[in-house]
């Protein structure tokens, strides 16, 4: 086993998935699914936002959705004894995403439910397609109670140290996003902040998540609004791609390794 790897999952030397395999695999899978094209067409029309901007935001969510797994303590345990679970990593990842907006005025979830949805500002799109989908992308096996535990369990974390082998995969994909996609001025700033944060190896988590409690998310989810469906659709796409690529890398490749 190469101890200088960054893992998204590792049970043993045969059943494993590196962070680079996971992120690049999801981005590649995303390109080929019809759901992505339908999503972009629908919300370009409904929200009056260029599909290229929405596409870049979804790709950013893919890159950052497992950033919480890059915490040094998690990865060192991964090397020693394996890592099939990373407790609360999705909450840490969402907090990292929140931190990257800097001084921009980010709306709360409660405010989202009252906002004009046509041509929404960047921060509304960012919360709807990046922050909340990252937090909720394991919705198939998280409950309201476990989500509360994840949020409360990570609330007091003020800074994380990124495991050194994890830095390069994130920086590489972030740079690729900036070079190959159409990004707005605000998104360019977020990506630049992300590159600087991963390069430094330490990420402050001083920005809270955009709600006071989980009930606010549940309340918004019950309202049939364009921004609500945007959150749900973005989360669904992330979940589909995440699950499919994880299965391919962790299960199907394991069978190939066993036959060698």
C-alpha positions in Angstrom: 0.0 0.0 0.0 1.2 3.5 -0.9 0.8 5.6 2.3 1.0 8.8 0.3 -2.5 8.4 -1.1 -5.6 10.4 -0.3 -8.6 8.0 0.0 -12.3 8.5 -0.5 -12.7 4.9 0.8 -10.4 2.1 1.8 -11.3 -1.2 3.3 -8.1 -2.9 2.4 -5.5 -2.8 -0.4 -7.9 -4.4 -2.9 -11.1 -2.6 -2.0 -10.2 1.0 -2.1 -10.9 4.3 -4.0 -8.6 7.3 -4.0 -9.9 10.8 -3.9 -8.6 11.5 -7.3 -10.4 8.4 -8.8 -13.6 9.5 -7.0 -13.7 13.1 -8.1 -12.5 12.6 -11.7 -14.8 9.6 -12.0 -17.8 11.6 -11.0 -17.0 14.5 -13.3 -16.6 12.1 -16.2 -19.8 10.3 -15.4 -21.6 13.6 -15.0 -20.7 14.6 -18.6 -22.5 11.5 -20.0 -25.8 11.4 -18.2 -29.0 12.9 -19.7 -30.1 14.1 -16.3 -27.4 16.7 -16.4 -28.5 18.0 -19.7 -32.2 18.1 -18.7 -31.3 19.9 -15.4 -29.3 22.6 -17.3 -32.0 23.1 -19.9 -34.8 23.3 -17.3 -33.1 25.8 -14.9 -31.7 28.0 -17.6 -35.3 28.5 -18.7 -36.9 28.6 -15.2 -34.3 30.8 -13.5 -33.0 32.8 -16.4 -29.4 31.7 -15.6 -26.9 30.6 -18.3 -26.5 26.8 -18.3 -22.7 27.2 -18.3 -22.8 28.9 -15.0 -25.1 26.3 -13.5 -22.9 23.6 -14.9 -19.8 25.1 -13.3 -21.6 25.3 -9.9 -22.6 21.6 -10.1 -19.0 20.7 -11.0 -17.8 22.7 -8.0 -20.1 20.8 -5.8 -18.7 17.5 -7.1 -15.2 18.6 -6.4 -15.9 19.8 -2.9 -18.6 17.2 -1.8 -16.0 15.0 0.0 -13.5 17.7 1.0 -14.4 16.8 4.6 -12.7 13.4 4.1 -9.4 15.2 3.5 -9.0 16.1 7.2 -5.6 14.8 8.3 -6.9 12.8 11.2 -9.3 10.9 9.0 -6.7 10.1 6.4 -4.0 9.0 8.9 -6.6 6.6 10.3 -7.3 5.5 6.7 -3.6 4.6 6.2 -3.4 2.7 9.6 -6.6 0.8 9.6 -8.8 1.6 6.7 -11.7 4.0 6.3 -15.1 2.9 5.1 -16.8 5.7 7.1 -15.9 9.4 7.6 -18.2 10.6 10.4 -19.9 13.9 9.5 -17.7 14.5 6.5 -20.6 16.0 4.6 -21.2 18.7 7.2 -17.5 19.6 7.2 -17.5 19.7 3.4 -20.5 22.0 3.5 -18.8 24.3 6.0 -15.7 24.4 3.7 -17.9 25.4 0.8 -19.5 28.2 3.0 -16.0 29.4 4.0 -15.0 29.9 0.4 -17.5 32.7 -0.4 -15.5 35.1 1.7 -17.3 38.4 2.4 -20.2 37.8 0.0 -23.6 38.2 1.6 -25.0 34.6 1.7 -28.8 34.2 2.3 -30.1 31.9 4.9 -32.4 29.0 3.9 -35.3 30.9 5.4 -34.6 33.9 3.2 -34.4 31.6 0.1 -38.0 30.7 0.5 -39.0 34.3 0.2 -36.7 35.4 -2.6 -37.5 36.2 -6.2 -36.4 33.1 -8.1 -35.9 34.6 -11.6 -32.3 35.7 -12.2 -31.2 35.1 -8.6 -27.9 36.5 -7.4 -24.8 34.3 -7.3 -25.0 33.6 -3.6 -28.5 32.2 -3.9 -27.3 29.9 -6.7 -24.3 28.9 -4.7 -26.3 27.9 -1.6 -28.8 26.0 -3.7 -26.4 24.1 -6.0 -23.3 23.8 -3.9 -23.6 24.2 -0.1 -27.0 22.4 0.5 -26.4 19.6 -2.0 -23.0 18.9 -0.4 -24.6 18.8 3.0 -27.5 16.6 1.9 -25.9 14.3 -0.7 -26.1 11.3 1.5 -29.9 11.8 1.9 -30.6 8.1 1.2 -29.1 7.0 4.5 -29.2 10.1 6.7 -32.2 11.0 8.8 -33.2 14.3 10.3 -31.8 13.2 13.6 -28.4 12.1 12.1 -28.2 15.4 10.2 -28.7 17.3 13.4 -25.9 15.3 15.0 -23.6 16.0 12.1 -24.2 19.7 12.2 -23.9 20.0 15.9 -20.9 17.6 16.0 -19.0 19.8 13.7 -20.2 23.3 14.8 -17.2 23.8 17.1 -14.6 23.0 14.6 -12.8 26.2 13.8 -10.1 25.0 11.5 -9.1 21.8 9.7 -5.7 20.5 8.6 -5.8 19.0 5.1 -3.8 15.8 4.7 -0.9 16.7 2.4 -1.5 14.0 -0.3 -5.1 15.3 -0.5 -4.1 18.8 -1.5 -3.0 18.1 -5.1 -6.2 16.3 -6.3 -8.4 19.1 -5.2 -6.1 21.8 -6.5 -5.8 20.1 -9.9 -9.6 19.7 -10.3 -10.3 23.3 -9.2 -7.7 24.7 -11.7 -9.2 22.6 -14.4 -12.7 23.9 -13.6 -11.5 27.5 -13.8 -9.7 26.9 -17.1 -12.3 24.8 -18.9 -15.6 26.2 -17.7 -17.4 29.5 -18.0 -17.2 31.0 -14.6 -18.6 34.3 -13.3 -16.5 36.8 -11.4 -17.9 35.6 -8.1 -17.3 31.9 -8.9 -13.8 32.7 -10.0 -13.2 34.3 -6.6 -14.6 31.2 -4.8 -12.4 28.8 -6.9 -9.3 31.0 -6.2 -10.1 31.0 -2.5 -10.4 27.2 -2.6 -7.1 26.8 -4.4 -5.4 29.0 -1.8 -7.1 27.1 1.1 -6.0 23.7 -0.1 -2.5 24.9 -1.0 -2.0 26.3 2.5 -3.1 23.0 4.0 -5.2 24.7 6.7 -8.8 25.8 6.2 -10.6 28.0 8.7 -14.3 27.3 9.3 -15.5 30.6 10.7 -18.6 30.8 8.4 -21.7 29.1 9.8 -24.0 27.0 7.6 -26.9 29.1 6.2 -29.6 28.1 8.7 -30.3 28.0 12.4 -31.7 24.5 12.6 -32.6 21.5 10.4 -36.3 22.4 10.7 -35.7 25.3 8.4 -34.4 23.0 5.7 -37.4 20.7 6.1 -39.7 23.8 6.0 -38.3 25.0 2.7 -38.4 21.5 1.2 -42.2 21.4 1.7 -42.7 24.4 -0.5 -42.9 23.9 -4.3 -40.7 26.8 -5.5 -38.2 27.0 -8.3 -35.3 27.4 -5.9 -36.5 24.5 -3.8 -36.6 22.2 -6.8 -33.2 23.5 -7.8 -31.8 22.3 -4.4 -33.5 18.9 -4.8 -32.4 18.5 -8.4 -28.8 19.5 -7.7 -28.7 17.1 -4.7 -30.1 14.3 -6.8 -27.6 14.7 -9.6 -24.7 14.7 -7.1 -26.1 11.7 -5.3 -26.6 9.7 -8.6 -23.0 10.4 -9.8 -21.5 9.8 -6.4 -23.2 6.5 -5.8 -22.5 5.1 -9.3 -18.8 6.0 -9.4 -18.3 4.8 -5.8 -19.8 1.5 -6.8 -17.6 1.1 -9.9 -14.4 2.0 -8.1 -15.1 0.1 -4.8 -16.9 -3.0 -6.0 -16.3 -3.6 -9.7 -12.6 -2.8 -9.6 -12.3 -5.0 -6.5 -13.4 -8.0 -8.6 -10.8 -7.2 -11.2 -8.1 -7.0 -8.6 -9.2 -10.3 -7.1 -8.9 -12.0 -10.4 -5.3 -10.9 -11.0 
